[in-house]
Amino acid sequence: MATKTLSIRVNDDDYKFLSSLAKEEREDVSKTVRELVDLGRVVLAIEKYKKSEASIEKAARIAGVSISKMMDIFREYGIESNLEYEDYLKGLKNLKKVW
């Protein structure tokens, strides 16, 4: 995976927090920030899904994971499905088309 360099400004408290967290985890600050971004993507995906602003597919794209992984994440966090009966019927219809 190609990586890009990003320069950001953070206030002193956030920098101290990041430095302290990195030290606790025995990692560098850059890796700690990347892990927080990954976690933030998951939390954002969960919040959008809970508010019905994102489907499972869109939530998975936001989180940067597969749909099945996103479903596992929802289960892990105790997130209830917001699928309606019509969604199941549509999925069954699509499955019949490809099978």
C-alpha distance (Angstrom), angle and dihedral (degrees) to the residues before:
residue distance angle dihedral
M1 . . .
A2 3.78 . .
T3 3.77 115.6 .
K4 3.77 131.6 -152.6
T5 3.77 129.2 -153.4
L6 3.78 115.6 -119.9
S7 3.77 125.5 -171.6
I8 3.80 116.3 -158.0
R9 3.76 135.9 174.5
V10 3.81 119.2 -131.3
N11 3.77 130.7 177.7
D12 3.81 120.9 -106.7
D13 3.81 94.8 -99.6
D14 3.80 92.9 52.8
Y15 3.81 91.3 46.5
K16 3.80 91.3 50.4
F17 3.79 90.1 48.6
L18 3.81 92.5 49.5
S19 3.79 92.4 46.3
S20 3.79 92.2 47.9
L21 3.81 92.7 47.3
A22 3.80 91.3 48.2
K23 3.79 90.6 50.1
E24 3.83 91.8 49.7
E25 3.81 90.7 50.2
R26 3.81 92.0 42.4
E27 3.78 90.4 -124.4
D28 3.76 134.8 119.3
V29 3.79 120.1 -97.5
S30 3.82 92.3 -110.0
K31 3.80 92.4 58.6
T32 3.79 90.9 46.2
V33 3.82 91.1 52.8
R34 3.83 91.0 48.4
E35 3.82 90.2 52.0
L36 3.80 91.1 49.4
V37 3.81 90.4 49.9
D38 3.81 89.8 51.7
L39 3.80 90.9 49.2
G40 3.81 90.6 45.5
R41 3.80 90.6 54.5
V42 3.80 90.0 54.2
V43 3.80 93.0 47.6
L44 3.82 91.1 47.6
A45 3.81 90.5 50.1
I46 3.81 91.1 50.0
E47 3.80 92.7 48.7
K48 3.81 93.4 48.3
Y49 3.81 90.7 48.3
K50 3.81 92.5 48.4
K51 3.82 89.8 51.7
S52 3.84 90.4 48.0
E53 3.80 89.1 -117.4
A54 3.81 91.4 121.4
S55 3.78 136.6 36.2
I56 3.79 120.4 -134.7
E57 3.81 87.9 -96.8
K58 3.81 93.4 51.4
A59 3.80 91.6 44.5
A60 3.81 89.2 52.9
R61 3.81 90.5 51.5
I62 3.80 91.2 49.2
A63 3.81 91.0 49.5
G64 3.79 92.2 43.7
V65 3.80 94.5 -124.6
S66 3.80 138.5 110.4
I67 3.80 120.3 -87.9
S68 3.81 91.2 -110.1
K69 3.82 90.4 51.2
M70 3.81 89.6 48.7
M71 3.80 89.3 52.9
D72 3.82 88.7 51.4
I73 3.81 89.4 50.4
F74 3.80 90.9 50.7
R75 3.80 89.7 51.0
E76 3.82 91.0 47.4
Y77 3.81 91.0 52.5
G78 3.81 94.0 41.5
I79 3.80 94.2 -115.0
E80 3.80 113.3 164.6
S81 3.78 119.6 -135.5
N82 3.78 114.8 -104.3
L83 3.80 93.1 -160.0
E84 3.76 117.4 131.7
Y85 3.81 126.2 -142.7
E86 3.81 89.2 -103.1
D87 3.82 89.8 57.7
Y88 3.80 89.9 57.3
L89 3.80 91.3 48.8
K90 3.80 91.1 49.5
G91 3.81 90.4 49.7
L92 3.80 91.2 49.6
K93 3.81 90.7 49.4
N94 3.82 91.0 50.9
L95 3.79 91.2 47.3
K96 3.80 90.9 53.2
K97 3.81 90.0 52.1
V98 3.81 93.8 56.2
W99 3.76 97.1 37.6
